[in-house]
Amino acid sequence: MRIRIVGRVKDGIIPIGYRMMIVSLLKKAIEKGDKEYFNKLYYYNEKKNKKIKSFCFGTYLQNFMFEEEGIKVDGKINITISTPDYMLGVSMYNGLLKLSTYKYKDKYEFIKEKVILEKEKIISDEHVVLKTLSPIVMKDSEGKKVDIDSENYEKELNYISNIILESYRGYGLKRKLVFIPVNMKKSVVKEEIAGFTKEINKRYIYINGYSGIFTMEGDVEDLNLLLQLGIGFRRSEGFGLISLV
């Protein structure tokens, strides 16, 4: 299921770490769509559920400019969410229909204009050309960033993809993925993540990712699920959304 939200922000300003604002919006939508499902997804034994979430998203800002304490957006904000999980998708979609506005930190307000269910593209070949709709974040087993030209990039991509698929369907990759960057550029994202920024005593963290076009080869079922689930780390925080070229 692929959902697109079109909206704008009151006063034309969003936070520099706007992805956390979108995360908060989507959580509220799921809660409004199905409170019982929301509690099951985000809590376990009255504690936060750290299980991998089976969705990813990307945000496109029209006519924006960075300012000292925020981002000025003169155009629309498009948010694309992707998930293979029907229950999650329906809960989110129904909740988004119920939301007309959403306030974040009593300072920013997102105004929803429309919610669109987009037609999903299906992969039918073992070799595909893909593009990013939000940066792909890759890390190694020690949590260190992995550059796209590293000989370990494909290995770490297979590692996290295996975990993503196993978490969703109970088993991992059917066969190894082959990843070839075609036109990928590095992007550094400035984000504000409450628990982490408190731990390092800094307001923002910097997340390294890559955006652009690449090819991937693998099992067709694996590829279709990764197209829906996203690839890499921090997918449910606004990274790793991909699309067929």
N, C-alpha and C positions, 0 to 999 in steps of 0.2 A: 504494500500500500504506500502510495506517495501522495502527501498532502502539501499544498502550498497556501501560505497565509500572505495576504497582501494588506498592508496597513501603513500607518504613519505614526509619528510621535508628536505629542503636544509640545509646543514651543520649539520643535525642530531639533531637540538635543537628546542624545543618548549617551550613556557612560562609555568611556574608553574601553572598559571591559564589558562590552555589550553582550557577549555570548552568555554570560551568567544571568543577564536579564532575560534572555530568550529561554534559558534552562528553567528559570523561575516561572515564566509564562507557561511553558509546556507542562510543568508539574501541576500548576493550577488547573490547566485544561483537563488533564487526566483525572484530577481530583473531582472536578465538576462533572466529568463524564461518567465516572464510576468510582465512588468513594471507597468501596470495599476493595476493588482492584488496585486502586492507588495505594492503600495501606499495605497490601500484599507485595506490591512492587518495590516500595521504598522503605518498608519497615519489617523487621523480623525480631520477634520477642521484645517488642517495644524499643528496639535499637535500630539504627539505620542499616538498611539492607545493602551490602556492598556488592551484591551479585551484578554481573555485567548486564546493562540494559540493552535490549534488542532494538535500538533505533539510533539513527544519526540525523544530523541536520546541517544545513548550510544557510547562510544569510547573505543576501545581496542588497547593498545600500546604493540608492540612486542619488547622484549629485551630493556627495558628502565632502566634508573638510574637517581635518583634525584641529581642535582647539586645545587650550591648556588643560581644561578640566572636563572635556567631553568631545563628542563628535557632532558637528552640525550637519543635519540631513535635510536637504531641501526637497528631495523627491520621496518616492515610495520606499518602503522596506518590504522585501520579499523573503520569506522564510520557507525553505523546502525541507520537509521531514520525510524520512523513509524508514519503513519497517516491514518485515515479513510476518510479524505477529498481528493477526487479525484482531484479537481482543484489545491489544494495546492501541492499534490504529483506530478502532471504532471508539474506544474510550476517549482518546485524544480529539478525534474529529467531533464527536458529540459535545465535548466540553468546550471546544473552540467556537462552536455554533452558539453556545450559551453566553460566551464572553463577548462583550462589546468593547470594553476597555480594560487595561490592566496597569495598575500602579506598581512601581518598583522603587523601594527605598524612600517612599513618600516624596520623591523628587522627579521621577521620570514617569511618563504615562504613554503606553502604547495604545493606539486606537485602531481596532480591527475594521477593515473595510470589506473583505470577502475571504472565504475559505473555499479552496478548489481541490477536488479529488482528481489528480492527474492520472492519465493512462500510463501504465508501466511498460517499459520496453523489456523484451525477453531476449536473453542470450541463447543462441542456438549453435554456436561454434566454440571450439575449444581455444581459439585464439581471438582475442578482442582488442579493439582500440578504445581506450577510456579517457575521460577527462575528470578533473577534480571540480567539485562545486564548493568544497571547503578544504583547507590544507590537510595533507596527510602527515600525521605525527608518528615518528618511529623511535623506539627506545630499545636498548639492550637489556639483558637480565639484571644489570646493576642500576637501571633507570637512567642511564646516560643517553643523550641524543645520538642518533645514527644518521650520518649524512648520506645522501642518495648515491654518491659516488663510492661509498664504502663497499668493500667486498662482502661485508656482513649484512647489507641492507636486505637482500632477498631472503637470507636466512631468518632475520628477525621478522620480516613480513610473513613468512610461513609460520613462524612460532605464534605470533599474535592472531593470525587468521585461524589457525587450528584451535586456539582457545575460544575465539569468538563463535565459531561454528559448534564446538563441543558444548558451550554454554547454552546455545539456542536449541540444538536438535539432539544433543546427547552423544554425538561423536564428531570428530574433527574432519580435517581435509581427507578427501578420497585419494588425492594425489598431489604431489608437490606443485606449487605455483612457480611459474617463470615470469619474472618482472623485468621489463626493459623500459627505462625512461626515454621518452622521445623529445619532449620539450618541457622540462620541469625546472621551475625557479624556486629558490628558497624564499620563504616569508617568515618574518618574526612577529608573533602576535603578543601584544601586551594585554594581560588578563588579570583580573582581580578575583582570586578564589579564597574565600574567607578563612577556612581552616589552614590552608597552606601559607597564606600571607602572614597569618598570626604566628605560625611556627618559625618562619624565617625573619620575622619582624620587618617586613617590607610590604608596602601597599600593593605592588604589582609583581607578577612573575612574567618571565618572557618565555614563550613557547615556540620552538623551532619546528617549522613544517615545510612541505613542498607542494606547490600547485602547478598544474599544467596538464600535458598529455602524456600518456604512457600506454604500453601494451602489456597484456597479461595473458598467460596461457595456463590452463588447468582443466579440471573436470567441469563439465557444463553446469551440473547442479550446484557445485561449490561456487562457481562464478556468479550464478544467478542469485544465490543467497548473499554473497558478499556485495553484490550490486545493491541489494536491499538493506543489508546490515551496516555497510560501510567498511572501510579498512583502516588499520592502524590503531593508535591509542586515542583516548579522549573523544570517542565518537559521539557519545551522548552529551558532550560539552561543546558541540559545534565544529567537529573536525571529521575528516575521512569520508564525506559524502561524495560519491562518484556517479558518473553517468556515461552512457554509451555515446561515442562520437558519431 
